[in-house]
Amino acid sequence: MLSALDAVLDRLKRESGIGFKGHHTLRRTGGRLMWQEGVAIETVASIMGHETTEMTLRHIGVNLDDRAKAFQTVREARIQRAKSVEIVPSEQGPGV
């Protein structure tokens, strides 16, 4: 059974005429790039045809440093978003 990603890679291989032997490396790279760009790991797992997200994380080579970096990125984004929130006072006054 081909995953959605396998089907796309097979089509690209046929259409491009590029004679690569297998697409395992392309598949791993595609999954890793999706994850690095913020696609939910559950979505990446589904696209890759994996039954578990753990299988996907192993397959795309995610390690503890990658996970720590991901959490740090989210934390920094939340801090920036909190700094950019502008509080606009109500024109109706307090208690309304």
URJO-V156742 format. One record per residue. N is the residue number from 1. SS is DSSP state (~ for helix, > for strand, _ for the rest). OMEGA is omega in whole degrees, 0 to 359 (NA if undefined). Layout:
N;SS;OMEGA  N;SS;OMEGA
//
This chain:
1;_;180  2;_;173  3;_;178  4;~;180  5;~;177  6;~;181  7;~;179  8;~;180  9;~;177  10;~;179  11;~;179  12;~;178  13;~;179  14;~;185  15;~;184  16;~;183  17;_;178  18;_;186  19;_;175  20;_;187  21;_;180  22;_;181  23;_;180  24;~;180  25;~;178  26;~;180  27;~;179  28;~;181  29;~;178  30;~;179  31;~;181  32;~;179  33;~;177  34;~;181  35;~;181  36;~;179  37;_;173  38;_;176  39;_;181  40;_;183  41;~;177  42;~;178  43;~;177  44;~;179  45;~;180  46;~;180  47;~;182  48;~;178  49;_;180  50;_;179  51;_;182  52;_;176  53;~;177  54;~;178  55;~;180  56;~;179  57;~;177  58;~;184  59;~;182  60;_;173  61;_;178  62;_;178  63;_;184  64;~;178  65;~;178  66;~;181  67;~;179  68;~;179  69;~;179  70;~;179  71;~;178  72;~;179  73;~;179  74;~;180  75;~;180  76;~;179  77;~;179  78;~;178  79;~;179  80;~;180  81;~;179  82;~;179  83;~;185  84;~;180  85;_;180  86;_;179  87;_;181  88;_;180  89;_;178  90;_;179  91;_;182  92;_;180  93;_;183  94;_;175  95;_;181  96;_;NA
//
